[in-house]
């Protein structure tokens, strides 16, 4: 059985391997009024490598914003 808080947990929008690109995506989403955040391993800030997922930046949004977030990223 899932709790109500599980239904509002952030969901993955996209994974990137460039922290600068990830921050640009988050800024674009926020400018469209969509809450977004980046999750990453601490190691990704120390070693700029992309082997086996190290360096991966996950862009997370609220479940109810997922479709709007996808649309915001595909629009110019």
JOPE-V362677 format. One record per residue. N is the residue number from 1. RES is the residue in three letters. SS is DSSP state (A for helix, B for strand, O for the rest). OMEGA is omega as a letter, one per 20 degrees, with the letter a starting at -180 (999 if undefined). NEAR is the number of other C-alpha atoms within 8 Angstrom. Layout:
N:RES:SS:OMEGA:NEAR  N:RES:SS:OMEGA:NEAR
//
This chain:
1:UNK:O:r:2  2:UNK:O:r:5  3:UNK:O:r:6  4:UNK:A:a:6  5:UNK:A:r:6  6:UNK:A:a:7  7:UNK:A:a:8  8:UNK:A:r:8  9:UNK:O:r:8  10:UNK:O:r:8  11:UNK:B:a:9  12:UNK:B:r:9  13:UNK:B:a:11  14:UNK:B:r:7  15:UNK:B:r:9  16:UNK:B:r:11  17:UNK:O:r:9  18:UNK:O:a:9  19:UNK:A:r:8  20:UNK:A:r:6  21:UNK:A:r:8  22:UNK:A:r:14  23:UNK:A:r:9  24:UNK:A:r:8  25:UNK:A:r:9  26:UNK:A:r:12  27:UNK:A:r:8  28:UNK:A:r:10  29:UNK:A:a:14  30:UNK:A:r:10  31:UNK:A:r:7  32:UNK:O:r:7  33:UNK:O:a:6  34:UNK:O:r:11  35:UNK:O:r:8  36:UNK:B:r:11  37:UNK:B:r:8  38:UNK:B:r:11  39:UNK:B:a:8  40:UNK:B:r:9  41:UNK:O:a:10  42:UNK:O:a:6  43:UNK:A:a:8  44:UNK:A:r:12  45:UNK:A:a:8  46:UNK:A:a:6  47:UNK:O:a:7  48:UNK:O:r:7  49:UNK:O:a:7  50:UNK:O:a:9  51:UNK:O:r:6  52:UNK:O:r:4  53:UNK:O:r:6  54:UNK:O:a:10  55:UNK:O:a:16  56:UNK:O:r:13  57:UNK:B:r:14  58:UNK:B:r:13  59:UNK:B:a:15  60:UNK:B:r:13  61:UNK:B:r:15  62:UNK:O:a:12  63:UNK:A:a:10  64:UNK:A:r:5  65:UNK:A:a:9  66:UNK:A:a:11  67:UNK:A:r:7  68:UNK:A:r:8  69:UNK:A:r:12  70:UNK:A:r:9  71:UNK:A:a:8  72:UNK:A:a:10  73:UNK:A:a:10  74:UNK:A:r:6  75:UNK:O:r:5  76:UNK:O:999:3
//
